[in-house]
Amino acid sequence: MSEVLRTVRLVLHPVSMRDHGALLTHWTGPLVRRHLFDDRVVTPVQVSEIIEASERDFATEGYGLWALRPAPAPASPGGGAAAPGGPLAGVAGLSHHEGPLGHGVDVEILYSLEPDHWGRGLAAEASRAVLDYAFGVVGVHRITAEIDTANPASSQIALQLGMRRWREGPAGPDGAAYYAAERSRWVGSRRKVDAVP
């Protein structure tokens, strides 16, 4: 089973300690952390813990977090090899998450992009590849998303992915909406628009 995923515009590699510096920079950016970490600044130790947890999840569950980088440009005829993927564009992946209002543990999809990559459809493209992998390769039955109500762009991505509103979260400024995608619906729809064979 290959854990490297490819889409038309991205290559997704499981996060590792080699990504630590880029992840720290990405996750401490104010526009990224606002919704991903409730505006808290993560420390280098916390980034290490997140990477280690993802590596454990890949080893035990078959999924975790992927670093998103631009897909290499095709090699030109007579030219050398394809250019490397370049800087970190964001992160997408799956994690165990305490379900809404204490309703058990869910597999949750997470995604974040560098702000200069917003508005290009890359979060949906990467998330679609993650869902294809989770449902088709790993066999996960349901994937949820907890989305801050103050983040309508993220809600729009969930809807583009075919996720449905699942539960309401607590009201108030830190309220959340919960979305879910079911394997039976996903596999039936085969949303393989962006996937590369």
Contacts in CASP RR format, 6 or more apart in sequence:
PFRMAT RR
TARGET T0000
AUTHOR 0000-0000-0000
METHOD contacts of the structure
MODEL  1
MSEVLRTVRLVLHPVSMRDHGALLTHWTGPLVRRHLFDDRVVTPVQVSEI
IEASERDFATEGYGLWALRPAPAPASPGGGAAAPGGPLAGVAGLSHHEGP
LGHGVDVEILYSLEPDHWGRGLAAEASRAVLDYAFGVVGVHRITAEIDTA
NPASSQIALQLGMRRWREGPAGPDGAAYYAAERSRWVGSRRKVDAVP
1 62 0 8 1.000
1 137 0 8 1.000
3 13 0 8 1.000
3 14 0 8 1.000
3 58 0 8 1.000
3 62 0 8 1.000
3 66 0 8 1.000
4 11 0 8 1.000
4 12 0 8 1.000
4 13 0 8 1.000
4 14 0 8 1.000
5 11 0 8 1.000
5 12 0 8 1.000
5 66 0 8 1.000
5 129 0 8 1.000
5 130 0 8 1.000
5 133 0 8 1.000
6 12 0 8 1.000
6 71 0 8 1.000
6 129 0 8 1.000
6 195 0 8 1.000
6 196 0 8 1.000
7 71 0 8 1.000
7 125 0 8 1.000
7 126 0 8 1.000
7 128 0 8 1.000
7 129 0 8 1.000
7 194 0 8 1.000
7 195 0 8 1.000
7 196 0 8 1.000
8 71 0 8 1.000
8 125 0 8 1.000
8 194 0 8 1.000
8 196 0 8 1.000
9 70 0 8 1.000
9 71 0 8 1.000
9 122 0 8 1.000
9 125 0 8 1.000
9 194 0 8 1.000
10 68 0 8 1.000
10 69 0 8 1.000
10 70 0 8 1.000
10 71 0 8 1.000
10 89 0 8 1.000
10 122 0 8 1.000
10 125 0 8 1.000
10 126 0 8 1.000
10 129 0 8 1.000
11 68 0 8 1.000
11 69 0 8 1.000
11 70 0 8 1.000
11 71 0 8 1.000
11 72 0 8 1.000
11 85 0 8 1.000
12 66 0 8 1.000
12 67 0 8 1.000
12 68 0 8 1.000
12 92 0 8 1.000
12 126 0 8 1.000
12 129 0 8 1.000
12 130 0 8 1.000
13 66 0 8 1.000
13 67 0 8 1.000
13 69 0 8 1.000
14 54 0 8 1.000
14 55 0 8 1.000
14 58 0 8 1.000
14 64 0 8 1.000
14 65 0 8 1.000
14 66 0 8 1.000
14 67 0 8 1.000
15 23 0 8 1.000
15 50 0 8 1.000
15 51 0 8 1.000
15 54 0 8 1.000
15 55 0 8 1.000
15 64 0 8 1.000
15 65 0 8 1.000
15 66 0 8 1.000
15 67 0 8 1.000
15 91 0 8 1.000
16 51 0 8 1.000
16 55 0 8 1.000
17 48 0 8 1.000
17 51 0 8 1.000
19 51 0 8 1.000
19 67 0 8 1.000
19 88 0 8 1.000
20 44 0 8 1.000
20 47 0 8 1.000
20 48 0 8 1.000
20 51 0 8 1.000
21 47 0 8 1.000
22 67 0 8 1.000
22 87 0 8 1.000
22 88 0 8 1.000
23 47 0 8 1.000
23 50 0 8 1.000
23 51 0 8 1.000
23 67 0 8 1.000
23 88 0 8 1.000
23 91 0 8 1.000
24 42 0 8 1.000
24 44 0 8 1.000
24 47 0 8 1.000
25 88 0 8 1.000
26 32 0 8 1.000
26 88 0 8 1.000
26 90 0 8 1.000
26 91 0 8 1.000
26 112 0 8 1.000
26 114 0 8 1.000
27 33 0 8 1.000
27 36 0 8 1.000
27 37 0 8 1.000
27 42 0 8 1.000
27 47 0 8 1.000
27 91 0 8 1.000
27 112 0 8 1.000
28 41 0 8 1.000
28 42 0 8 1.000
30 39 0 8 1.000
31 115 0 8 1.000
32 112 0 8 1.000
32 113 0 8 1.000
32 114 0 8 1.000
32 115 0 8 1.000
33 39 0 8 1.000
33 40 0 8 1.000
33 41 0 8 1.000
33 42 0 8 1.000
35 147 0 8 1.000
35 148 0 8 1.000
35 150 0 8 1.000
35 151 0 8 1.000
35 154 0 8 1.000
36 110 0 8 1.000
36 112 0 8 1.000
38 174 0 8 1.000
42 50 0 8 1.000
50 65 0 8 1.000
51 65 0 8 1.000
53 95 0 8 1.000
54 64 0 8 1.000
54 65 0 8 1.000
54 95 0 8 1.000
57 63 0 8 1.000
57 64 0 8 1.000
57 94 0 8 1.000
57 95 0 8 1.000
57 96 0 8 1.000
58 64 0 8 1.000
61 96 0 8 1.000
61 138 0 8 1.000
62 138 0 8 1.000
63 93 0 8 1.000
63 94 0 8 1.000
63 107 0 8 1.000
63 130 0 8 1.000
63 133 0 8 1.000
63 134 0 8 1.000
63 138 0 8 1.000
63 140 0 8 1.000
64 93 0 8 1.000
64 94 0 8 1.000
64 95 0 8 1.000
65 91 0 8 1.000
65 92 0 8 1.000
65 93 0 8 1.000
65 94 0 8 1.000
65 95 0 8 1.000
65 110 0 8 1.000
66 91 0 8 1.000
66 92 0 8 1.000
66 93 0 8 1.000
66 126 0 8 1.000
66 130 0 8 1.000
67 88 0 8 1.000
67 90 0 8 1.000
67 91 0 8 1.000
68 88 0 8 1.000
68 89 0 8 1.000
68 90 0 8 1.000
68 91 0 8 1.000
68 92 0 8 1.000
68 113 0 8 1.000
68 122 0 8 1.000
68 126 0 8 1.000
69 85 0 8 1.000
69 86 0 8 1.000
69 87 0 8 1.000
69 88 0 8 1.000
69 89 0 8 1.000
70 85 0 8 1.000
70 86 0 8 1.000
70 89 0 8 1.000
71 85 0 8 1.000
71 196 0 8 1.000
72 82 0 8 1.000
72 83 0 8 1.000
72 84 0 8 1.000
72 85 0 8 1.000
73 82 0 8 1.000
73 83 0 8 1.000
74 82 0 8 1.000
75 81 0 8 1.000
75 82 0 8 1.000
88 114 0 8 1.000
89 113 0 8 1.000
89 114 0 8 1.000
89 117 0 8 1.000
89 122 0 8 1.000
90 111 0 8 1.000
90 112 0 8 1.000
90 113 0 8 1.000
90 114 0 8 1.000
90 117 0 8 1.000
90 126 0 8 1.000
91 110 0 8 1.000
91 111 0 8 1.000
91 112 0 8 1.000
92 109 0 8 1.000
92 110 0 8 1.000
92 111 0 8 1.000
92 112 0 8 1.000
92 123 0 8 1.000
92 126 0 8 1.000
92 127 0 8 1.000
92 129 0 8 1.000
92 130 0 8 1.000
93 109 0 8 1.000
93 110 0 8 1.000
93 111 0 8 1.000
93 127 0 8 1.000
93 130 0 8 1.000
94 107 0 8 1.000
94 108 0 8 1.000
94 109 0 8 1.000
94 110 0 8 1.000
94 130 0 8 1.000
94 134 0 8 1.000
94 140 0 8 1.000
94 143 0 8 1.000
95 107 0 8 1.000
95 108 0 8 1.000
95 110 0 8 1.000
96 105 0 8 1.000
96 106 0 8 1.000
96 107 0 8 1.000
96 108 0 8 1.000
97 105 0 8 1.000
97 106 0 8 1.000
97 107 0 8 1.000
97 108 0 8 1.000
97 144 0 8 1.000
97 146 0 8 1.000
98 104 0 8 1.000
98 105 0 8 1.000
98 106 0 8 1.000
99 105 0 8 1.000
99 106 0 8 1.000
99 144 0 8 1.000
99 146 0 8 1.000
99 178 0 8 1.000
100 146 0 8 1.000
100 166 0 8 1.000
100 167 0 8 1.000
100 169 0 8 1.000
100 176 0 8 1.000
100 178 0 8 1.000
101 167 0 8 1.000
101 169 0 8 1.000
101 170 0 8 1.000
103 167 0 8 1.000
106 142 0 8 1.000
106 143 0 8 1.000
106 144 0 8 1.000
107 134 0 8 1.000
107 140 0 8 1.000
107 142 0 8 1.000
107 143 0 8 1.000
107 144 0 8 1.000
108 143 0 8 1.000
108 144 0 8 1.000
108 145 0 8 1.000
108 146 0 8 1.000
109 127 0 8 1.000
109 130 0 8 1.000
109 131 0 8 1.000
109 143 0 8 1.000
109 144 0 8 1.000
109 145 0 8 1.000
109 181 0 8 1.000
111 123 0 8 1.000
111 126 0 8 1.000
111 127 0 8 1.000
111 130 0 8 1.000
111 154 0 8 1.000
111 157 0 8 1.000
112 123 0 8 1.000
113 122 0 8 1.000
113 123 0 8 1.000
118 153 0 8 1.000
119 153 0 8 1.000
123 154 0 8 1.000
123 157 0 8 1.000
124 157 0 8 1.000
124 160 0 8 1.000
124 161 0 8 1.000
125 194 0 8 1.000
127 157 0 8 1.000
127 161 0 8 1.000
128 161 0 8 1.000
128 191 0 8 1.000
128 193 0 8 1.000
128 194 0 8 1.000
128 195 0 8 1.000
129 194 0 8 1.000
129 195 0 8 1.000
131 143 0 8 1.000
131 161 0 8 1.000
131 181 0 8 1.000
131 186 0 8 1.000
131 191 0 8 1.000
132 186 0 8 1.000
132 191 0 8 1.000
132 192 0 8 1.000
132 195 0 8 1.000
134 140 0 8 1.000
134 143 0 8 1.000
135 143 0 8 1.000
135 181 0 8 1.000
135 183 0 8 1.000
135 186 0 8 1.000
135 187 0 8 1.000
136 183 0 8 1.000
136 187 0 8 1.000
139 183 0 8 1.000
140 183 0 8 1.000
141 182 0 8 1.000
141 183 0 8 1.000
142 180 0 8 1.000
142 181 0 8 1.000
142 182 0 8 1.000
142 183 0 8 1.000
143 163 0 8 1.000
143 180 0 8 1.000
143 181 0 8 1.000
144 166 0 8 1.000
144 178 0 8 1.000
144 179 0 8 1.000
144 180 0 8 1.000
145 154 0 8 1.000
145 158 0 8 1.000
145 163 0 8 1.000
145 178 0 8 1.000
145 179 0 8 1.000
145 180 0 8 1.000
146 176 0 8 1.000
146 177 0 8 1.000
146 178 0 8 1.000
147 154 0 8 1.000
147 155 0 8 1.000
147 158 0 8 1.000
147 176 0 8 1.000
147 177 0 8 1.000
147 178 0 8 1.000
147 179 0 8 1.000
148 154 0 8 1.000
148 174 0 8 1.000
148 175 0 8 1.000
148 176 0 8 1.000
149 172 0 8 1.000
149 175 0 8 1.000
149 176 0 8 1.000
149 177 0 8 1.000
150 173 0 8 1.000
155 177 0 8 1.000
155 179 0 8 1.000
158 179 0 8 1.000
159 179 0 8 1.000
161 181 0 8 1.000
161 191 0 8 1.000
162 181 0 8 1.000
162 185 0 8 1.000
162 189 0 8 1.000
162 191 0 8 1.000
163 179 0 8 1.000
163 180 0 8 1.000
163 181 0 8 1.000
164 179 0 8 1.000
164 180 0 8 1.000
164 181 0 8 1.000
165 177 0 8 1.000
165 178 0 8 1.000
165 179 0 8 1.000
166 178 0 8 1.000
166 179 0 8 1.000
166 180 0 8 1.000
167 178 0 8 1.000
168 177 0 8 1.000
168 178 0 8 1.000
169 175 0 8 1.000
169 176 0 8 1.000
169 177 0 8 1.000
169 178 0 8 1.000
170 176 0 8 1.000
END
